[in-house]
Amino acid sequence: METDTTDVHYPKTNVSFNKEDSIVSVGPIPAKLGLLKGGGAQFWETASLVISQGTGKFEGAKGMQSFLGSAHFPKWPKSDTDQLKLLAEGFQVRLVRCFKLVLKADQ
């Protein structure tokens, strides 16, 4: 994979199941951040992605991936700089990921 996005700037996700088997998907991932009473914030994201590549048993597979996730920030920074820093550092997300695919041997 040469870049993290496509020509239309959709993100790519890479899910590795072990050293040999992985799935790469591409598509829109809308996200929303809602401010909460008390100074916190809630983050949500959802995706509907097309499987674009795979390795191991998923090489040549066709299908889609979908996921939804959320994260809670008990204290949300007020400044844009601090908000970006918090997001860039990484954070814990509760995520549900689903795959619907047909393996190459079954096509």
C-alpha positions as CSV (number, residue, x, y, z in Angstrom):
1,M,0.0,0.0,0.0
2,E,1.6,3.3,-1.1
3,T,-0.6,5.9,0.6
4,D,-3.2,6.1,3.4
5,T,-5.9,7.6,1.1
6,T,-7.3,7.2,-2.4
7,D,-7.5,9.8,-5.1
8,V,-10.8,11.1,-3.5
9,H,-9.2,11.0,-0.1
10,Y,-11.1,8.1,1.4
11,P,-9.1,6.5,4.2
12,K,-7.8,2.9,4.0
13,T,-8.0,0.6,6.9
14,N,-5.7,-2.5,7.3
15,V,-6.8,-5.3,9.6
16,S,-4.3,-8.0,10.3
17,F,-5.6,-11.3,11.8
18,N,-2.2,-12.9,12.1
19,K,1.2,-12.7,10.2
20,E,-0.3,-14.1,7.0
21,D,-3.9,-12.9,6.8
22,S,-5.1,-9.3,6.4
23,I,-7.8,-7.2,4.8
24,V,-7.5,-3.7,3.4
25,S,-10.7,-1.7,3.0
26,V,-11.4,1.8,1.6
27,G,-14.3,4.2,2.0
28,P,-15.8,7.1,3.9
29,I,-15.5,7.2,7.7
30,P,-17.7,10.0,9.0
31,A,-17.0,11.1,12.6
32,K,-18.8,13.3,15.1
33,L,-17.8,14.9,18.4
34,G,-20.4,16.1,20.8
35,L,-19.6,18.3,23.8
36,L,-21.2,17.1,27.1
37,K,-22.3,18.9,30.3
38,G,-19.4,19.0,32.8
39,G,-16.7,19.6,30.2
40,G,-16.4,16.2,28.6
41,A,-17.0,15.0,25.0
42,Q,-18.3,11.9,23.2
43,F,-16.8,10.8,19.9
44,W,-18.6,8.6,17.4
45,E,-17.5,7.2,14.0
46,T,-19.1,4.8,11.5
47,A,-17.9,3.3,8.2
48,S,-19.0,1.4,5.2
49,L,-15.9,0.3,3.3
50,V,-15.2,-1.8,0.2
51,I,-12.5,-4.5,0.5
52,S,-9.8,-3.5,-1.9
53,Q,-7.0,-6.0,-1.1
54,G,-6.0,-8.8,1.1
55,T,-3.2,-11.2,2.0
56,G,-3.1,-14.9,2.9
57,K,-6.5,-16.5,2.8
58,F,-8.1,-13.1,2.0
59,E,-6.1,-12.5,-1.1
60,G,-8.5,-11.7,-4.0
61,A,-11.5,-11.6,-1.6
62,K,-14.4,-9.2,-2.5
63,G,-16.8,-7.7,-0.1
64,M,-17.3,-5.0,2.4
65,Q,-16.4,-4.0,6.0
66,S,-18.5,-1.9,8.3
67,F,-17.8,-0.6,11.7
68,L,-19.0,1.8,14.4
69,G,-17.2,3.0,17.4
70,S,-17.2,5.5,20.2
71,A,-15.0,7.1,22.8
72,H,-15.6,9.1,25.9
73,F,-13.4,12.0,27.0
74,P,-14.2,13.0,30.6
75,K,-12.4,16.3,30.1
76,W,-12.3,17.9,26.7
77,P,-9.6,20.6,26.1
78,K,-10.7,24.1,25.3
79,S,-7.9,25.0,22.9
80,D,-7.7,23.6,19.3
81,T,-4.0,22.9,19.8
82,D,-4.7,20.8,22.9
83,Q,-7.6,19.0,21.2
84,L,-5.5,18.0,18.2
85,K,-2.7,16.9,20.6
86,L,-5.1,14.7,22.5
87,L,-6.5,13.1,19.3
88,A,-3.0,12.6,17.8
89,E,-1.8,10.8,20.9
90,G,-4.4,8.1,20.4
91,F,-7.3,7.1,22.6
92,Q,-9.3,4.1,23.6
93,V,-12.3,3.3,21.4
94,R,-15.1,0.8,21.8
95,L,-15.4,-0.6,18.2
96,V,-17.6,-3.2,16.5
97,R,-16.3,-4.3,13.1
98,C,-18.1,-6.6,10.6
99,F,-16.9,-8.2,7.4
100,K,-19.1,-9.6,4.6
101,L,-16.9,-11.2,1.9
102,V,-16.5,-13.9,-0.6
103,L,-13.2,-15.6,-0.8
104,K,-11.4,-15.9,-4.1
105,A,-11.9,-19.7,-4.3
106,D,-15.7,-19.2,-4.1
107,Q,-16.0,-16.5,-6.8
